[in-house]
């Protein structure tokens, strides 16, 4: 070993004094503390940063709430469907409890699933939005800016009042695009479905009860007892009181059925029900089979639809815990005269209204009628064609929905317009080319219509069959799509709402 090496070893092995050991221990302790404080400081900083990030909504916003097929959708995607519904409830003053929120969330999930499935299939099929659809999305976004300005709010804050706390304009555009694509793709598929006369006839042969027209009379004898306490407040009747009321109703119904076999059904039914406001009479009613359960009951529909029924038959049908129906069967047939929709032109002449007035004056109504009559005379003195009527409508009608189309509405179904208008269009005696002048009593629309019936389309039973076939096929298609693009709920769903 060299002298220098030996000297170095001696220096290392030289024992420290007590004071030196204390100094060394103090330095080591201070170093450990500094290291510990540094680690704690870093951990605290990370914790504060994480809390700030959490409060900012970044984690929740981007958390996966649902997976549809192989595509993940975030909390914000589902909020797009949830919050507008919640806002509607709030604006209507409806109570918002946990059960309501759960229902709204379930609806939002269903809507998200259906539209995501449609969107996925649209992309697979190469479906693209029209320029009109794209312009509509751009317009919707621009309206958000305008509405935010009117509300004196930044756009970001305004859209979050509608779509939830994590929405921004970029995400909103994405949601609007997905929704519009799904909607347009659905409409395109719907429009592609057609049904021939053979299919319509086959549907009728398989479902005659739903499409046939039934003529009947009925009386409902209530079996619900009206029980009150000493103060006259309604109370829940006892089982004995319910049973007694049903027994009394059965006796009245049986007597009415027996008497009506030889007497006037309407007069007898009116006498049997006049003392009870819960009872009622339906005389010589006409309804398609699909509507019978709604106006009567499923049990009544079953009896009326029996193919062995003959005119004049009467029966008593129980409506459990409610009372009894007395039914008289009169007729059943396939209506080959009632049209399901029509094409109609009209000219609306509104009566002038003073500012703040609830309704026009009689003088204003008379003036509007005089104008309508003058327009009608102009048409009658001319070519008397649909085109000449349309020219007058384009010039004088005050209906913005049809004015630019010569006053024309196509494929108008029953009960879409107000009662007097509807009844005129679908009168069994109506023919294409018929005209009339009718008063419009609707609030805000008071005035007169000059009307021209242009075309009667398919019969009501054919339209009903076509609609049923179409609905069945569309429902089956949607069920197939939502099965193909299955839904999986993720942990982020708990942050929705």
C-alpha positions as CSV (number, residue, x, y, z in Angstrom):
1,X,0.0,0.0,0.0
2,X,1.4,3.4,-0.9
3,X,2.1,6.0,1.7
4,X,-0.6,8.3,0.4
5,X,-3.2,5.5,0.4
6,X,-2.4,4.6,3.9
7,X,-2.6,8.2,5.0
8,X,-6.1,8.5,3.4
9,X,-7.3,5.3,5.2
10,X,-6.1,6.6,8.4
11,X,-8.0,9.9,7.9
12,X,-11.3,8.0,7.2
13,X,-10.9,5.7,10.1
14,X,-10.1,8.5,12.4
15,X,-12.8,8.6,15.1
16,X,-15.1,11.8,15.2
17,X,-15.5,13.8,18.3
18,X,-18.9,14.0,20.1
19,X,-19.4,17.5,18.8
20,X,-18.7,16.4,15.2
21,X,-21.3,13.5,15.5
22,X,-23.9,16.0,16.8
23,X,-23.3,18.3,13.8
24,X,-23.5,15.4,11.4
25,X,-26.8,14.2,12.9
26,X,-28.3,17.7,12.7
27,X,-27.3,18.1,9.1
28,X,-28.8,14.7,8.2
29,X,-32.1,15.5,10.1
30,X,-32.4,18.8,8.4
31,X,-31.9,17.2,5.0
32,X,-34.7,14.6,5.7
33,X,-37.1,17.4,6.8
34,X,-36.3,19.4,3.7
35,X,-37.0,16.4,1.5
36,X,-40.3,15.6,3.3
37,X,-41.4,19.2,3.1
38,X,-40.7,19.3,-0.6
39,X,-42.7,16.1,-1.2
40,X,-45.6,17.4,0.9
41,X,-45.5,20.7,-0.9
42,X,-45.5,19.1,-4.3
43,X,-48.4,16.8,-3.2
44,X,-50.4,19.8,-1.8
45,X,-49.8,21.7,-5.0
46,X,-51.0,18.7,-7.1
47,X,-54.1,18.4,-4.8
48,X,-55.0,22.1,-5.2
49,X,-54.5,21.9,-9.0
50,X,-56.7,18.8,-9.1
51,X,-59.4,20.5,-7.1
52,X,-59.3,23.5,-9.3
53,X,-59.5,21.3,-12.4
54,X,-62.4,19.4,-10.9
55,X,-64.2,22.6,-10.1
56,X,-63.7,23.8,-13.6
57,X,-65.7,20.8,-14.9
58,X,-62.9,19.4,-17.2
59,X,-63.1,16.0,-15.7
60,X,-66.9,15.8,-15.7
61,X,-67.3,17.4,-19.1
62,X,-65.0,14.9,-20.8
63,X,-66.1,11.8,-18.7
64,X,-67.7,9.1,-20.7
65,X,-71.4,8.8,-19.8
66,X,-72.6,6.4,-22.5
67,X,-71.1,4.2,-25.2
68,X,-73.3,3.6,-28.3
69,X,-71.8,1.0,-30.6
70,X,-68.1,1.7,-30.3
71,X,-68.4,5.5,-29.9
72,X,-68.1,7.1,-26.5
73,X,-70.3,10.0,-25.5
74,X,-69.6,12.5,-22.8
75,X,-71.6,14.0,-20.0
76,X,-72.0,17.1,-22.1
77,X,-73.5,15.1,-24.9
78,X,-76.2,13.7,-22.7
79,X,-76.7,17.1,-21.0
80,X,-77.7,18.4,-24.4
81,X,-80.9,16.3,-24.1
82,X,-81.4,16.5,-20.4
83,X,-81.2,20.2,-19.6
84,X,-83.8,21.6,-22.1
85,X,-86.4,19.2,-20.7
86,X,-85.5,20.2,-17.2
87,X,-85.8,23.8,-18.2
88,X,-89.2,23.2,-19.7
89,X,-90.5,21.7,-16.5
90,X,-89.2,24.6,-14.6
91,X,-90.8,27.2,-16.9
92,X,-94.1,25.3,-16.5
93,X,-93.8,25.5,-12.7
94,X,-93.8,21.7,-12.3
95,X,-92.2,20.2,-9.2
96,X,-88.6,19.0,-9.7
97,X,-87.8,16.2,-7.3
98,X,-85.4,13.4,-7.5
99,X,-87.9,11.1,-9.2
100,X,-88.6,13.7,-11.9
101,X,-84.9,14.2,-12.5
102,X,-84.4,10.4,-12.8
103,X,-87.2,10.3,-15.4
104,X,-85.7,13.2,-17.4
105,X,-82.3,11.5,-17.3
106,X,-83.8,8.3,-18.5
107,X,-85.5,10.1,-21.4
108,X,-82.2,11.9,-22.2
109,X,-80.4,8.6,-22.4
110,X,-83.1,7.1,-24.6
111,X,-82.9,10.1,-27.0
112,X,-79.1,10.0,-27.0
113,X,-79.1,6.3,-27.8
114,X,-81.6,6.7,-30.7
115,X,-79.9,9.7,-32.3
116,X,-76.4,8.3,-31.8
117,X,-77.6,5.0,-33.5
118,X,-79.2,7.0,-36.4
119,X,-76.0,9.1,-36.7
120,X,-73.8,6.1,-36.8
121,X,-75.8,4.4,-39.5
122,X,-76.1,7.6,-41.5
123,X,-72.3,7.9,-41.5
124,X,-72.0,4.2,-42.5
125,X,-74.4,4.8,-45.4
126,X,-72.5,7.9,-46.5
127,X,-75.4,10.2,-45.7
128,X,-74.6,13.9,-45.7
129,X,-76.5,17.0,-44.7
130,X,-78.0,19.3,-47.4
131,X,-76.9,22.9,-47.6
132,X,-80.3,23.9,-46.2
133,X,-79.6,21.8,-43.1
134,X,-76.2,23.2,-42.7
135,X,-77.5,26.7,-43.1
136,X,-80.1,25.9,-40.4
137,X,-77.4,24.9,-38.0
138,X,-75.4,28.0,-38.7
139,X,-78.6,30.1,-38.1
140,X,-79.3,28.3,-34.8
141,X,-75.8,29.1,-33.6
142,X,-76.1,32.8,-34.7
143,X,-79.4,33.0,-32.8
144,X,-77.6,31.8,-29.7
145,X,-75.3,34.8,-30.0
146,X,-78.2,37.2,-30.6
147,X,-80.3,35.8,-27.7
148,X,-77.3,35.9,-25.4
149,X,-76.8,39.6,-26.3
150,X,-80.5,40.3,-25.6
151,X,-80.1,38.7,-22.2
152,X,-77.0,40.7,-21.4
153,X,-75.0,37.5,-21.0
154,X,-71.8,36.2,-22.7
155,X,-72.7,33.5,-25.2
156,X,-70.9,30.9,-23.2
157,X,-72.9,31.7,-20.1
158,X,-76.2,31.9,-22.0
159,X,-75.9,28.5,-23.7
160,X,-75.1,26.9,-20.3
161,X,-78.4,28.1,-18.9
162,X,-80.0,26.0,-21.6
163,X,-77.7,23.0,-22.1
164,X,-76.0,22.6,-18.8
165,X,-72.7,23.8,-17.1
166,X,-70.3,22.1,-19.4
167,X,-71.5,23.2,-22.8
168,X,-69.6,25.5,-25.2
169,X,-70.2,26.7,-28.7
170,X,-67.9,24.1,-30.3
171,X,-69.6,21.3,-28.5
172,X,-73.1,22.8,-29.2
173,X,-72.3,22.8,-33.0
174,X,-71.3,19.2,-32.7
175,X,-74.5,18.2,-30.9
176,X,-76.7,20.2,-33.4
177,X,-75.0,18.6,-36.3
178,X,-75.4,15.1,-34.9
179,X,-79.1,15.8,-34.1
180,X,-79.8,17.3,-37.6
181,X,-78.0,14.4,-39.3
182,X,-80.1,11.9,-37.3
183,X,-83.3,13.7,-38.0
184,X,-82.7,14.2,-41.7
185,X,-81.5,10.6,-42.2
186,X,-84.6,9.3,-40.3
187,X,-86.9,11.5,-42.6
188,X,-85.1,10.3,-45.7
189,X,-85.6,6.6,-44.7
190,X,-89.2,7.3,-43.8
191,X,-89.9,9.0,-47.2
192,X,-88.4,6.0,-49.0
193,X,-91.0,3.6,-47.7
194,X,-94.0,3.0,-50.1
195,X,-96.9,0.6,-50.0
196,X,-98.9,-0.7,-53.0
197,X,-102.7,-1.3,-53.1
198,X,-102.2,-5.1,-52.6
199,X,-100.3,-4.4,-49.3
200,X,-103.0,-2.0,-48.2
201,X,-105.7,-4.5,-48.9
202,X,-103.8,-7.3,-47.2
203,X,-103.5,-5.1,-44.1
204,X,-107.2,-4.5,-44.0
205,X,-108.0,-8.3,-44.4
206,X,-105.7,-9.0,-41.4
207,X,-107.0,-6.1,-39.3
208,X,-110.6,-5.4,-40.2
209,X,-111.7,-4.5,-36.7
210,X,-109.2,-1.5,-36.6
211,X,-110.4,-0.1,-39.9
212,X,-114.1,-0.8,-40.1
213,X,-116.6,1.8,-39.0
214,X,-119.0,1.0,-36.2
215,X,-122.3,2.6,-35.5
216,X,-123.6,2.2,-32.0
217,X,-125.4,3.9,-29.1
218,X,-124.2,3.6,-25.5
219,X,-125.1,4.7,-22.0
220,X,-122.6,4.6,-19.1
221,X,-124.1,4.0,-15.6
222,X,-121.6,5.1,-13.0
223,X,-120.9,2.7,-10.1
224,X,-118.5,5.0,-8.3
225,X,-120.0,6.2,-5.0
226,X,-119.7,9.9,-4.1
227,X,-118.9,9.8,-0.3
228,X,-118.2,12.9,1.8
229,X,-117.4,13.6,5.4
230,X,-119.4,15.8,7.8
231,X,-117.9,18.9,6.2
232,X,-118.9,17.9,2.7
233,X,-115.3,17.0,1.7
234,X,-114.9,13.9,-0.6
235,X,-113.4,10.9,1.1
236,X,-112.4,7.4,-0.1
237,X,-115.4,5.1,0.0
238,X,-115.2,1.8,1.9
239,X,-115.2,-1.5,0.1
240,X,-118.8,-2.0,1.2
241,X,-119.9,1.3,-0.3
242,X,-118.1,0.6,-3.5
243,X,-119.8,-2.8,-3.8
244,X,-123.2,-1.4,-3.1
245,X,-122.8,1.4,-5.7
246,X,-121.7,-1.2,-8.3
247,X,-124.7,-3.4,-7.5
248,X,-127.1,-0.4,-7.9
249,X,-125.5,0.6,-11.2
250,X,-125.8,-3.0,-12.4
251,X,-129.5,-3.0,-11.6
252,X,-130.1,0.3,-13.5
253,X,-128.1,-1.0,-16.5
254,X,-129.9,-4.3,-16.6
255,X,-133.3,-2.5,-16.6
256,X,-132.2,0.0,-19.3
257,X,-131.0,-2.9,-21.5
258,X,-134.3,-4.8,-21.1
259,X,-136.5,-1.7,-21.7
260,X,-134.5,-0.6,-24.7
261,X,-135.2,-3.8,-26.5
262,X,-138.6,-2.5,-27.3
263,X,-138.3,1.2,-26.4
264,X,-136.5,4.4,-27.5
265,X,-132.8,3.8,-26.5
266,X,-131.9,7.5,-26.3
267,X,-135.0,8.6,-24.3
268,X,-134.6,5.7,-21.9
269,X,-130.9,6.2,-21.5
270,X,-131.3,9.9,-20.8
271,X,-133.9,9.2,-18.1
272,X,-131.6,6.6,-16.5
273,X,-128.6,8.9,-16.3
274,X,-130.0,12.4,-15.7
275,X,-129.6,12.2,-12.0
276,X,-125.9,11.4,-12.1
277,X,-123.4,13.7,-13.6
278,X,-120.8,10.9,-13.8
279,X,-123.1,8.9,-16.2
280,X,-123.5,9.8,-19.9
281,X,-125.3,8.9,-23.1
282,X,-123.9,8.4,-26.6
283,X,-126.5,8.2,-29.3
284,X,-126.0,7.0,-32.9
285,X,-122.2,7.4,-32.7
286,X,-119.9,6.5,-35.6
287,X,-116.3,5.5,-35.0
288,X,-113.6,3.4,-36.6
289,X,-112.6,0.4,-34.6
290,X,-109.2,1.7,-33.6
291,X,-110.9,4.6,-31.7
292,X,-113.5,2.5,-29.8
293,X,-111.4,1.6,-26.8
294,X,-110.6,5.3,-26.2
295,X,-114.3,6.4,-26.3
296,X,-115.7,3.4,-24.6
297,X,-113.5,0.6,-23.2
298,X,-111.6,-2.4,-24.5
299,X,-114.4,-4.7,-23.3
300,X,-117.0,-2.7,-25.2
301,X,-114.8,-2.8,-28.3
302,X,-114.5,-6.6,-28.1
303,X,-118.3,-7.0,-27.9
304,X,-119.0,-4.6,-30.8
305,X,-116.3,-6.2,-33.0
306,X,-117.7,-9.7,-32.7
307,X,-118.5,-10.7,-36.3
308,X,-121.8,-12.3,-35.1
309,X,-123.3,-9.0,-34.0
310,X,-126.6,-8.1,-35.6
311,X,-128.4,-4.7,-35.8
312,X,-130.4,-3.9,-32.6
313,X,-128.5,-6.2,-30.3
314,X,-128.1,-4.8,-26.7
315,X,-125.8,-5.9,-23.9
316,X,-124.5,-4.8,-20.6
317,X,-120.7,-4.6,-20.2
318,X,-118.9,-4.1,-16.8
319,X,-116.2,-1.5,-16.4
320,X,-114.5,-2.8,-13.3
321,X,-114.8,-0.5,-10.2
322,X,-116.3,2.2,-12.4
323,X,-119.8,1.2,-13.6
324,X,-121.6,-0.5,-16.5
325,X,-122.0,0.3,-20.2
326,X,-125.3,-0.5,-21.9
327,X,-124.5,-0.9,-25.6
328,X,-126.6,-1.2,-28.7
329,X,-125.0,-2.4,-31.9
330,X,-126.4,-0.7,-35.1
331,X,-124.0,-1.3,-38.0
332,X,-120.5,-2.1,-39.1
333,X,-119.0,-1.4,-42.6
334,X,-115.8,-0.4,-44.4
335,X,-116.4,3.3,-45.2
336,X,-115.5,3.8,-48.9
337,X,-116.7,7.4,-49.0
338,X,-114.7,9.1,-46.2
339,X,-111.5,10.6,-47.4
340,X,-108.4,10.7,-45.2
341,X,-106.8,13.9,-46.5
342,X,-107.5,16.6,-49.0
343,X,-105.6,19.4,-50.9
344,X,-107.2,22.7,-50.3
345,X,-106.6,26.4,-51.2
346,X,-107.8,29.3,-49.1
347,X,-107.6,33.1,-48.7
348,X,-107.5,34.4,-45.2
349,X,-109.0,37.9,-44.6
350,X,-108.3,38.9,-41.0
351,X,-110.5,41.4,-39.3
352,X,-108.6,44.5,-38.1
353,X,-108.1,44.8,-34.4
354,X,-107.3,47.8,-32.3
355,X,-104.0,47.7,-30.4
356,X,-104.5,46.0,-27.1
357,X,-108.0,44.7,-28.0
358,X,-108.9,41.1,-27.2
359,X,-111.2,40.7,-30.2
360,X,-112.2,42.6,-33.4
361,X,-115.3,44.7,-33.4
362,X,-118.5,43.6,-35.2
363,X,-117.8,46.4,-37.7
364,X,-114.3,45.0,-38.4
365,X,-115.6,41.5,-38.8
366,X,-118.3,42.8,-41.3
367,X,-115.6,44.6,-43.2
368,X,-113.5,41.5,-43.4
369,X,-116.5,39.5,-44.7
370,X,-117.2,42.1,-47.3
371,X,-113.6,41.8,-48.6
372,X,-113.8,38.0,-48.6
373,X,-117.0,38.1,-50.6
374,X,-115.5,40.6,-53.1
375,X,-112.5,38.3,-53.6
376,X,-114.9,35.3,-54.1
377,X,-116.8,37.3,-56.8
378,X,-113.6,38.2,-58.5
379,X,-112.7,34.5,-58.8
380,X,-116.2,33.5,-59.9
381,X,-116.1,36.2,-62.7
382,X,-112.8,34.9,-64.0
383,X,-111.5,31.6,-65.2
384,X,-112.6,29.8,-62.0
385,X,-109.6,27.5,-61.9
386,X,-107.2,26.5,-59.1
387,X,-104.5,28.7,-60.7
388,X,-106.7,31.8,-60.7
389,X,-107.7,31.1,-57.1
390,X,-104.0,30.8,-56.3
391,X,-103.2,34.1,-57.9
392,X,-105.7,35.8,-55.7
393,X,-104.4,34.0,-52.6
394,X,-100.8,35.1,-53.4
395,X,-101.9,38.7,-53.7
396,X,-104.5,39.0,-50.9
397,X,-104.2,36.2,-48.3
398,X,-103.0,37.0,-44.8
399,X,-101.9,33.5,-44.1
400,X,-98.1,33.4,-44.3
401,X,-98.1,29.6,-44.2
402,X,-99.7,29.3,-47.6
403,X,-99.7,32.7,-49.3
404,X,-96.6,32.1,-51.3
405,X,-97.9,28.8,-52.5
406,X,-101.2,30.2,-53.9
407,X,-103.0,29.5,-50.6
408,X,-102.4,25.7,-51.1
409,X,-102.2,23.1,-48.3
410,X,-101.6,19.5,-49.5
411,X,-102.5,16.2,-47.8
412,X,-104.5,18.0,-45.0
413,X,-105.7,15.2,-42.6
414,X,-108.9,15.3,-40.6
415,X,-109.1,17.6,-37.6
416,X,-106.0,19.6,-38.5
417,X,-108.0,22.9,-39.1
418,X,-110.6,24.4,-36.8
419,X,-114.0,22.6,-36.6
420,X,-116.0,24.5,-39.2
421,X,-113.2,24.4,-41.8
422,X,-112.6,20.7,-41.1
423,X,-116.3,19.8,-41.3
424,X,-116.7,21.5,-44.6
425,X,-113.6,19.9,-46.2
426,X,-114.7,16.4,-45.1
427,X,-118.4,16.6,-45.6
428,X,-119.4,13.4,-47.4
429,X,-121.1,15.5,-50.1
430,X,-118.0,17.5,-50.9
431,X,-116.5,17.4,-54.4
432,X,-113.3,18.8,-55.9
433,X,-113.9,22.3,-57.1
434,X,-116.4,23.2,-54.4
435,X,-116.0,26.6,-52.8
436,X,-117.3,28.5,-49.8
437,X,-116.8,31.4,-47.4
438,X,-116.4,30.6,-43.7
439,X,-115.8,32.7,-40.6
440,X,-112.7,31.9,-38.5
441,X,-113.5,32.3,-34.8
442,X,-110.0,31.4,-33.5
443,X,-108.3,34.0,-31.2
444,X,-105.8,36.0,-33.2
445,X,-107.1,34.7,-36.5
446,X,-110.6,36.2,-36.4
447,X,-111.8,36.9,-39.9
448,X,-113.0,35.0,-43.0
449,X,-111.8,32.3,-45.3
450,X,-112.5,31.9,-49.0
451,X,-112.0,28.2,-49.6
452,X,-111.5,26.1,-52.7
453,X,-111.3,22.3,-52.4
454,X,-108.7,21.2,-55.0
455,X,-108.4,17.4,-54.5
456,X,-109.6,14.5,-52.4
457,X,-106.8,12.0,-51.7
458,X,-107.0,8.4,-50.6
459,X,-109.8,7.1,-48.4
460,X,-109.5,7.3,-44.6
461,X,-109.2,3.5,-44.2
462,X,-106.5,3.4,-46.8
463,X,-104.6,6.2,-45.1
464,X,-105.0,4.5,-41.8
465,X,-103.7,1.2,-43.2
466,X,-100.8,2.9,-44.9
467,X,-99.9,4.8,-41.7
468,X,-100.0,1.6,-39.6
469,X,-97.7,-0.3,-42.1
470,X,-95.4,2.7,-42.1
471,X,-95.3,3.0,-38.3
472,X,-94.7,-0.7,-37.9
473,X,-91.8,-0.7,-40.3
474,X,-90.2,2.4,-38.9
475,X,-90.5,1.1,-35.3
476,X,-88.9,-2.2,-36.4
477,X,-86.1,-0.4,-38.2
478,X,-85.3,1.8,-35.1
479,X,-85.3,-1.3,-32.9
480,X,-82.9,-3.0,-35.2
481,X,-80.6,0.1,-35.2
482,X,-80.6,0.5,-31.4
483,X,-79.8,-3.2,-31.1
484,X,-77.0,-3.0,-33.7
485,X,-75.6,0.1,-31.9
486,X,-76.0,-1.2,-28.4
487,X,-76.0,1.2,-25.4
488,X,-73.6,0.8,-22.5
489,X,-73.8,3.2,-19.5
490,X,-70.6,4.4,-18.0
491,X,-69.6,6.0,-14.7
492,X,-69.8,9.5,-16.1
493,X,-73.6,9.2,-16.3
494,X,-73.8,10.1,-12.6
495,X,-72.6,13.6,-13.5
496,X,-75.5,14.3,-15.9
497,X,-77.8,16.8,-14.4
